[in-house]
Amino acid sequence: MTTFGEWLQIQNGVPPWREYAWDSTPRYIRNGRDLAEWVHYDFLFQAFLNAALILMNYRPEAALNENRTVLSDMNPYKYSKVQDGFVTFGLAQVVDWLGRVTTAALKASWAQKWLVHRRLRPEAFAGRIHQTRIKAVEYPIHADILNSAAVQETYQRWGSFLLPQAYPEGSPLHPSYPGGHGTVAGACSVVLKALFDENGLMPDCVHASADGLSLEPCPPGFVPTIGNEVNKLAFNIAEGRSWAGIHYRSDSLAGMRLGEDVAISILQDMVRTCTEDFDGFAFTRFDGTPVRINRNGEVAQS
């Protein structure tokens, strides 16, 4: 979408005609381009379901109590020698609640998108920049944007002031703010941090090599916590859509905050339905704010 004709046809609803030129070599996600393509086809809570399954190490031969060490200290069954959670405070609850908050987060996001903000997508705004720079139409755009280094470099590379897109179809057909992936990421991160031990360590972590062909050990001494990794995952899933050119960074960050609020409200409801003797839920928001939800559904944030 670096020529005005192609850009305009896509804006007018013409299906993309470009064919994908796939890399024939399978690779681990190693950069923003890879990440952008991963969040092109994922179902919205896929990454967080994957994370939950990894944490639970769920498999048919898993022994009873084998996975309790990763559960939150607030879980009433974590240290029991005679009982285990399943429908409540067990593995079934984890995957169920990820789906619950995803639906609610998307509804909250869509209400903000359509009923409040209706923000232009980056590709549409870039069209206004292009038309203003070539003096075809004059839109009220700040000079800092029109004369920015990014706009200049785009023109030098592609001969237009349009924003290159990772996806041939461009952005989805709904407004930009807040980002749906970001909202779901914020909501699912709350579930994972509330139900698992945020401070639990994750030793022997690996990361993709520079070429994405292998996995390499993390630097010696680097042992992240579950909370660290959940936050990183949430940020990457949200910002992966920005790498694609279909969102602004603020879409993702605002979406994450909204999703956290949605999940907190659901936990406030769910905590009242539990019959077990426990003290509620506790976790840390993405911005570092501790949150505690007591048995009455009251929230303390500090």
C-alpha positions in Angstrom: 0.0 0.0 0.0 2.8 2.4 -0.9 1.2 3.8 -4.1 -1.8 6.0 -3.9 -3.9 4.0 -6.4 -3.5 0.8 -4.4 -4.1 2.6 -1.1 -7.3 4.2 -2.5 -8.7 1.0 -3.8 -8.1 -0.8 -0.5 -9.8 2.1 1.4 -12.8 1.8 -1.0 -13.2 -1.9 -0.1 -11.5 -3.6 -3.1 -10.1 -6.9 -1.8 -6.3 -7.1 -1.9 -4.8 -8.8 -5.0 -1.2 -9.2 -3.8 -0.1 -12.8 -3.2 1.9 -13.7 -0.1 5.6 -14.5 -0.6 6.1 -16.7 2.4 9.6 -17.5 3.9 9.9 -21.2 3.1 12.1 -21.7 6.2 10.2 -22.2 9.5 11.5 -19.7 12.2 10.9 -18.8 15.8 9.5 -15.3 16.3 12.6 -13.1 16.3 11.6 -9.5 15.3 8.7 -7.1 14.9 7.9 -8.4 11.4 7.5 -11.9 12.6 5.4 -10.8 15.6 3.2 -8.7 13.3 2.4 -11.8 11.2 1.7 -13.9 14.3 -1.0 -11.5 15.5 -2.4 -11.4 12.0 -4.0 -14.9 12.3 -4.1 -15.7 16.1 -7.4 -16.1 17.8 -7.5 -13.4 20.4 -6.5 -15.2 23.6 -4.4 -17.8 21.9 -1.1 -16.5 23.3 -2.5 -16.5 26.8 -4.0 -19.9 26.5 -0.6 -21.1 25.3 1.0 -19.5 28.3 -1.4 -21.1 30.7 -0.8 -24.5 29.2 2.9 -24.0 29.6 2.6 -23.0 33.2 0.3 -25.9 34.0 2.5 -28.3 32.0 -0.8 -30.0 31.3 -0.6 -33.5 29.9 -2.5 -36.8 30.5 0.2 -38.3 32.7 0.6 -35.3 35.0 0.4 -36.4 38.6 -2.0 -34.9 41.1 -0.5 -31.8 42.8 2.5 -31.8 40.4 1.7 -28.3 39.1 0.7 -26.6 42.3 4.0 -24.7 42.8 3.0 -22.3 40.0 -0.4 -21.5 41.5 -1.1 -18.3 43.3 -0.5 -18.3 47.1 -4.1 -17.2 47.4 -5.3 -20.5 46.0 -7.0 -22.4 48.9 -5.8 -25.8 47.6 -2.2 -24.9 46.9 -0.9 -26.5 50.1 -3.6 -29.0 50.8 -2.6 -32.6 51.1 -6.1 -34.1 50.7 -7.8 -31.8 48.2 -7.2 -30.3 44.8 -9.1 -27.7 42.8 -10.6 -28.4 39.4 -13.9 -26.6 38.6 -12.9 -23.9 41.0 -9.2 -22.9 41.6 -8.0 -25.6 39.2 -6.8 -25.9 35.7 -10.3 -25.9 34.2 -11.0 -22.5 35.8 -7.9 -21.0 34.3 -8.8 -21.7 30.7 -12.4 -20.9 31.3 -11.7 -17.5 32.8 -9.4 -16.6 29.9 -12.3 -17.0 27.5 -14.7 -15.1 29.8 -12.6 -12.0 30.1 -11.8 -12.0 26.4 -15.5 -11.7 25.4 -16.1 -8.9 27.9 -12.9 -7.1 26.9 -13.9 -7.1 23.3 -17.3 -5.7 24.1 -15.7 -2.9 26.1 -13.2 -2.2 23.3 -15.9 -2.1 20.6 -18.1 0.3 22.7 -15.1 2.7 23.0 -14.2 2.3 19.3 -17.6 3.0 17.9 -19.5 5.0 20.5 -16.8 7.3 21.8 -13.5 7.7 19.8 -13.9 6.5 16.2 -10.1 7.2 15.7 -8.7 6.9 12.1 -6.5 4.0 11.5 -2.8 4.8 10.8 -3.1 3.9 7.1 -6.1 6.3 6.7 -4.2 9.1 8.5 -1.2 8.5 6.4 -3.4 9.1 3.4 -4.1 12.5 4.7 -0.4 13.2 5.3 0.3 12.1 1.7 -2.4 14.3 0.2 -1.3 17.3 2.3 2.4 16.8 1.4 1.7 16.6 -2.3 -0.7 19.6 -1.9 -3.6 17.7 -3.4 -5.7 18.4 -0.3 -4.8 20.4 2.8 -5.7 18.7 6.1 -5.0 20.3 9.5 -2.0 18.2 10.4 0.7 19.4 12.8 4.0 20.4 11.1 5.9 18.1 13.4 4.2 15.2 11.8 4.4 16.5 8.2 8.1 17.2 8.5 9.1 14.2 10.7 12.1 12.0 9.9 9.8 9.0 9.6 7.7 10.6 6.9 10.8 11.8 5.0 12.4 8.3 5.1 9.2 6.7 3.9 9.1 9.0 0.9 12.8 8.3 0.2 12.2 4.5 0.2 8.8 4.3 -1.5 8.2 7.5 -3.3 5.0 8.3 -1.4 4.1 9.5 2.1 1.8 6.6 2.7 2.4 4.2 5.6 3.6 0.7 4.4 1.4 -2.1 5.7 2.4 -5.6 6.7 -1.0 -6.9 5.8 -2.1 -6.7 2.1 -5.7 -5.9 3.2 -4.5 -3.2 5.6 -6.3 -2.6 8.8 -9.6 -4.2 10.0 -12.8 -2.3 9.2 -13.3 -0.8 12.7 -11.8 2.2 14.4 -8.3 2.2 15.9 -8.7 3.2 19.5 -8.5 1.2 21.7 -6.8 -1.8 20.2 -8.8 -5.1 20.5 -5.6 -7.2 20.9 -4.4 -4.8 23.6 -7.7 -4.9 25.5 -7.7 -8.7 25.4 -4.0 -8.8 26.4 -4.7 -6.6 29.5 -7.7 -8.7 30.5 -6.0 -12.1 30.1 -2.8 -10.9 31.8 -4.9 -10.1 34.9 -6.3 -13.7 34.9 -2.9 -15.3 34.6 -1.4 -13.1 37.3 -4.3 -13.6 39.7 -4.4 -17.3 39.4 -0.7 -18.1 39.1 2.2 -17.0 41.4 3.5 -13.8 40.0 6.8 -14.1 41.9 7.4 -17.7 40.8 10.7 -18.1 38.9 11.0 -19.5 35.4 14.5 -21.0 35.1 16.1 -22.3 31.9 14.3 -19.7 29.7 15.3 -19.5 26.1 14.9 -16.9 23.3 15.1 -17.0 19.5 18.4 -16.6 17.8 19.0 -13.6 15.5 18.0 -15.6 12.4 15.1 -17.4 14.1 16.4 -20.8 13.3 17.1 -22.0 16.9 16.5 -21.2 20.5 19.3 -20.0 22.7 19.7 -19.9 26.5 19.0 -16.5 28.1 22.1 -14.8 29.6 23.5 -16.4 32.8 21.8 -15.2 35.9 18.6 -14.0 34.1 15.7 -15.8 35.7 12.4 -14.0 35.0 9.3 -14.3 37.2 5.9 -15.5 35.9 4.7 -11.9 36.3 7.6 -10.6 34.2 6.8 -13.0 31.4 3.1 -12.4 31.5 3.7 -8.6 31.2 6.1 -9.1 28.4 3.7 -11.3 26.6 0.8 -8.9 27.0 2.9 -6.0 25.7 4.2 -7.9 22.7 0.8 -9.2 21.7 -0.7 -5.7 21.9 2.2 -3.9 20.2 2.5 -6.6 17.5 -0.4 -4.9 15.8 1.5 -1.6 15.9 4.4 -3.3 14.1 2.0 -4.2 11.4 1.1 -0.6 10.8 -2.6 -0.9 11.7 -2.4 0.6 15.3 -0.8 3.4 17.2 1.1 2.7 20.3 -1.5 4.6 22.3 -4.2 2.2 21.0 -2.4 -0.7 22.5 -1.5 0.8 25.9 -5.0 2.3 26.4 -6.4 -1.1 25.4 -4.3 -2.9 27.9 -5.5 -0.6 30.7 -9.1 -1.0 29.7 -8.7 -4.8 29.5 -7.3 -4.8 33.0 -10.3 -2.9 34.3 -12.7 -5.3 32.6 -11.0 -8.3 34.2 -10.9 -6.7 37.6 -14.7 -6.1 37.4 -15.2 -9.8 36.4 -13.0 -11.0 39.3 -15.1 -8.8 41.6 -18.2 -10.7 40.5 -16.5 -14.1 40.5 -15.0 -13.8 44.0 -18.5 -13.7 45.5 -19.4 -17.0 43.9 -16.6 -19.0 45.5 -17.6 -21.2 48.5 -14.0 -22.0 49.5 -12.3 -20.3 52.5 -9.8 -17.9 50.8 -8.8 -14.3 51.0 -9.6 -13.1 47.5 -7.3 -12.3 44.6 -4.1 -10.3 44.5 -1.9 -9.3 41.5 0.1 -6.4 40.0 -1.1 -4.3 37.1 1.1 -3.7 34.1 2.1 -0.3 35.5 3.3 -1.9 38.8 0.2 -1.0 40.9 -0.7 -3.8 43.4 -4.3 -4.8 43.3 -6.2 -6.8 45.9 -9.8 -8.0 45.6 -11.3 -9.2 48.9 -14.1 -11.7 49.4 -16.7 -9.0 49.3 -15.5 -7.9 45.8 -14.0 -4.7 47.1 -10.9 -3.5 45.3 -7.8 -1.9 46.8 -5.2 -0.4 44.5 -2.1 1.3 45.7 
